[in-house]
């Protein structure tokens, strides 16, 4: 149960129906994942798809179920991002290092894109005094990652992993480019009440609507991370699967122009 309060005034209005969702509801042979992908491609908002899936509006008729909203949110984010990842893998690589930024509700986000084949990582750092880290001394970091071939287990950091992944995949499809992506987040004490994983998706989307900072080498990326975040760069590297690898790994392409 979330925060509660006394309702002083309530006005009920007639609901507006989306004919596209209604059509999918009456198609009892259409799989839930196919319905989500088709409706999203047709322009239906992700939030509407998540609500419809939660009330069992999609899927083969005898398999439809009511599910908690948090499950339907992550299911839609996961279904759509997996569909987009398959497209991303066919695009050419970006030709420079990029960092996108967003700050909202005392959350700081950096989205790093590296000119490599698709892989993805997300790391969150929760400061002392935040709701998910009541410890008064230590910053709590948690993250997960996937290679080019994806992952087979549910991410430890939960729905935020998939929400950010969807936003990243949307951007790569928009620009028709492929990249390795790392999403870093600092949640500071001003974030006193988590409002849901939608905040992560929309924060990352907001960052990706802006012009990125561009760099010719990975050293520039690391310096930018250090300037923008309070947590020391070494801490990020120690808790990341990809940052350290990108720092020390030599690629064959480095020798092609020599």
Secondary structure, DSSP 4 states (H G I P E B T S, - for coil): -------S-----PPPP-HHHHHHHH-TTS-HHHHHHHHHHTT--HHHHHHHHHTT-SSSGGG-----HHHHHHHHHHHHHHHHHHHHTTSPBPSSEEEEEEEETTEEEEEEEESSSSEEEEEEEEPTTBTTB--SS--EEEEEEEBTTB-SS--TTTHHHHHHHHHHHHHHHHHT-B-EEEEEEEE-TT--S---THHHHHHHHHHHTSPPEEESSHHHHHHHHHHH-SS-HHHHHHT-SSHHHHHHPPPGGGGTT-
